[in-house]
Amino acid sequence: MELESLRALRHGGGFEKSILVQLPLPKHINEEKILSEISIEKDVDGFHPLNIGKLAMKGREPLFVPCTPKGCMELLSRSGVTVKGKRAVVVGRSNIVGLPVSLLLLKADATVSIVHSRTPDPESIVREADIVIAAAGQAMMIKGDWIKPGAAVIDVGTNSVDDPTRKSGYRLVGDVDFAEVSKVAGYLTPVPGGVGPMTVAMLLKNTVDGAKRGIVE
């Protein structure tokens, strides 16, 4: 049923110029099949295998770049953070953030390392970074002593932790211990209110770009 619905959108006419699949999908749905069925021209999330493949290749440009990684690069650019020649460490290797943001940093001429759940002594690697992208999904795992003084830190994580002082009983925190890291980092995004709004902005930009491309064609 899911594939048939997507095929109808993919091949149908009308004004449908974009398709967004909310990831992660339930375990009983094959993510690869679903994403492969989306027309590359309508893939405003940037997760189609052809878009990711072009992102990974020198001299190729995808039609759409994944929104959160694109937002991270926009934050660095608008904050005046130099990427070229810098040491960047990405914490996390997901298809949604970790992998594509690593490729974007590489395209921008950073020297990139990826820290993940099987990396021994991750703090020593993060400590060398001029730029840190935290996208591991582990609440407040990155502490102040992990960070090189003056480094730019982008916190992509959104985690709920118990907080009896809140009406909801919980509060949202990132992968970065904000109170500690803010004393060391040169730049640091908050959670919530940091990467999230930028992701939405990049999704809207992708949608507009796709619509313009469709009109021109």
C-alpha positions as CSV (number, residue, x, y, z in Angstrom):
1,M,0.0,0.0,0.0
2,E,2.8,2.5,0.9
3,L,4.7,1.8,-2.3
4,E,1.6,2.1,-4.5
5,S,0.7,5.4,-2.9
6,L,4.2,6.7,-3.6
7,R,4.2,5.4,-7.2
8,A,1.0,7.3,-7.8
9,L,2.6,10.5,-6.6
10,R,5.8,9.8,-8.5
11,H,4.2,9.3,-11.8
12,G,1.1,11.4,-11.5
13,G,0.6,14.9,-12.9
14,G,-0.7,18.0,-11.1
15,F,1.2,20.3,-8.9
16,E,2.9,17.8,-6.6
17,K,6.5,19.0,-6.8
18,S,7.8,17.5,-3.5
19,I,7.6,14.4,-1.4
20,L,8.7,14.2,2.2
21,V,8.9,10.9,4.1
22,Q,9.1,11.3,7.9
23,L,12.0,9.2,9.1
24,P,12.6,7.0,10.9
25,L,9.9,4.7,9.5
26,P,8.2,2.0,11.6
27,K,10.3,-1.2,11.5
28,H,7.9,-3.2,9.4
29,I,8.3,-0.7,6.5
30,N,11.4,-1.0,4.2
31,E,13.0,2.4,4.3
32,E,15.2,1.7,1.3
33,K,12.3,0.8,-0.9
34,I,10.2,3.8,0.1
35,L,13.0,6.3,-0.5
36,S,13.9,4.7,-3.8
37,E,10.4,5.1,-5.1
38,I,10.5,8.9,-4.7
39,S,11.3,10.8,-7.8
40,I,14.7,12.4,-7.4
41,E,13.1,15.7,-8.7
42,K,10.7,15.7,-5.8
43,D,13.0,14.5,-3.1
44,V,13.1,17.7,-1.0
45,D,14.5,15.7,2.0
46,G,17.6,14.8,-0.1
47,F,17.6,11.1,1.0
48,H,17.1,9.5,-2.4
49,P,20.1,7.2,-3.1
50,L,20.9,9.2,-6.2
51,N,21.0,12.4,-4.3
52,I,23.2,10.9,-1.6
53,G,25.4,9.2,-4.2
54,K,26.0,12.5,-6.0
55,L,26.7,14.2,-2.6
56,A,29.5,11.6,-2.1
57,M,31.2,12.1,-5.4
58,K,33.7,14.8,-6.4
59,G,32.5,17.0,-9.2
60,R,28.8,16.0,-8.8
61,E,26.0,18.0,-7.2
62,P,22.7,16.5,-5.9
63,L,19.4,18.1,-6.8
64,F,18.7,18.3,-3.1
65,V,20.9,18.2,0.0
66,P,19.5,16.7,3.3
67,C,17.9,19.5,5.3
68,T,19.5,19.2,8.7
69,P,23.1,18.8,7.3
70,K,22.5,21.7,4.9
71,G,21.3,23.7,7.9
72,C,24.4,22.9,9.8
73,M,26.6,24.2,7.0
74,E,24.4,27.4,6.7
75,L,24.8,28.0,10.4
76,L,28.6,27.8,10.1
77,S,28.6,30.1,7.0
78,R,26.4,32.7,8.5
79,S,28.3,32.7,11.8
80,G,31.6,33.4,9.9
81,V,33.1,30.1,10.8
82,T,35.9,29.0,8.4
83,V,35.5,25.4,7.3
84,K,38.3,25.1,4.7
85,G,41.4,23.5,6.2
86,K,39.8,23.0,9.6
87,R,39.5,19.8,11.6
88,A,35.9,18.7,11.9
89,V,34.6,15.9,14.0
90,V,31.1,14.5,13.5
91,V,29.7,12.5,16.4
92,G,27.2,10.0,14.9
93,R,27.0,8.2,11.6
94,S,23.3,8.1,10.7
95,N,22.0,8.4,7.1
96,I,20.0,11.4,8.2
97,V,22.7,13.6,9.7
98,G,26.1,12.1,10.4
99,L,27.0,10.7,7.0
100,P,25.7,13.5,4.8
101,V,27.0,16.3,7.0
102,S,30.4,14.6,6.9
103,L,30.3,14.6,3.1
104,L,29.3,18.3,3.1
105,L,32.2,19.2,5.4
106,L,34.5,17.2,3.2
107,K,33.3,19.1,0.1
108,A,34.0,22.3,1.9
109,D,37.6,21.2,2.3
110,A,37.6,20.3,6.0
111,T,39.5,17.4,7.4
112,V,36.8,15.1,8.7
113,S,36.6,12.4,11.4
114,I,33.5,10.5,12.4
115,V,33.1,9.3,16.0
116,H,30.6,6.6,16.6
117,S,29.5,4.0,19.2
118,R,32.5,1.7,18.4
119,T,35.1,4.5,18.5
120,P,37.6,4.0,21.4
121,D,38.4,7.2,23.5
122,P,36.0,9.5,21.5
123,E,36.7,12.5,23.7
124,S,40.4,12.6,22.6
125,I,39.3,12.9,18.9
126,V,36.5,15.4,19.6
127,R,39.0,17.5,21.6
128,E,41.1,18.1,18.4
129,A,38.2,19.5,16.5
130,D,37.8,23.1,15.4
131,I,34.2,22.2,14.4
132,V,32.0,19.6,16.2
133,I,28.7,18.4,14.9
134,A,27.0,16.3,17.6
135,A,24.3,14.0,16.2
136,A,24.6,10.8,18.3
137,G,21.2,10.9,20.1
138,Q,22.8,10.6,23.5
139,A,21.7,13.2,26.0
140,M,24.5,15.5,27.2
141,M,27.2,13.1,26.3
142,I,29.7,15.8,25.2
143,K,31.2,17.5,28.1
144,G,33.2,20.7,28.5
145,D,36.5,18.9,28.7
146,W,35.8,17.3,25.3
147,I,35.9,20.6,23.5
148,K,38.9,22.6,22.1
149,P,38.7,26.2,23.4
150,G,37.0,28.4,20.8
151,A,35.6,25.5,18.7
152,A,32.3,25.8,16.9
153,V,29.8,23.3,18.2
154,I,26.5,22.4,16.5
155,D,24.2,20.3,18.6
156,V,21.8,18.3,16.5
157,G,20.6,16.0,19.3
158,T,17.1,16.3,20.7
159,N,16.6,14.1,23.8
160,S,14.0,14.2,26.6
161,V,15.2,13.9,30.2
162,D,13.1,13.7,33.4
163,D,12.5,17.1,35.0
164,P,9.9,17.1,37.8
165,T,10.0,21.0,37.8
166,R,8.3,21.0,34.4
167,K,4.5,20.5,33.9
168,S,5.3,17.9,31.2
169,G,7.6,16.0,33.6
170,Y,10.5,16.3,31.1
171,R,12.7,18.8,29.2
172,L,14.6,18.6,26.0
173,V,18.4,18.6,25.9
174,G,20.9,18.1,23.2
175,D,23.9,15.7,22.8
176,V,26.0,18.5,24.3
177,D,26.1,19.5,28.0
178,F,25.2,23.1,27.2
179,A,26.2,24.5,30.7
180,E,29.7,23.1,30.5
181,V,30.4,23.5,26.8
182,S,29.2,27.1,26.6
183,K,32.1,28.0,28.9
184,V,34.6,26.6,26.4
185,A,33.2,26.8,22.8
186,G,33.4,29.8,20.6
187,Y,30.0,29.0,19.1
188,L,27.3,26.7,20.4
189,T,23.8,26.1,19.2
190,P,21.0,25.7,21.8
191,V,18.5,22.8,22.1
192,P,15.7,23.5,21.4
193,G,15.8,26.5,19.1
194,G,19.0,25.9,17.3
195,V,19.3,23.4,14.5
196,G,15.6,22.6,14.4
197,P,14.3,26.0,13.0
198,M,17.2,26.0,10.5
199,T,16.2,22.5,9.3
200,V,12.7,23.7,8.6
201,A,14.1,26.7,6.7
202,M,16.3,24.5,4.6
203,L,13.3,22.2,3.8
204,L,11.3,25.3,2.6
205,K,14.3,26.4,0.5
206,N,14.5,22.9,-1.1
207,T,10.8,23.0,-1.8
208,V,11.0,26.4,-3.4
209,D,14.1,25.4,-5.4
210,G,12.3,22.2,-6.6
211,A,9.2,24.2,-7.6
212,K,11.3,26.7,-9.6
213,R,13.1,23.9,-11.3
214,G,9.8,22.3,-12.3
215,I,8.5,25.6,-13.7
216,V,11.6,26.1,-15.8
217,E,11.4,22.5,-17.1
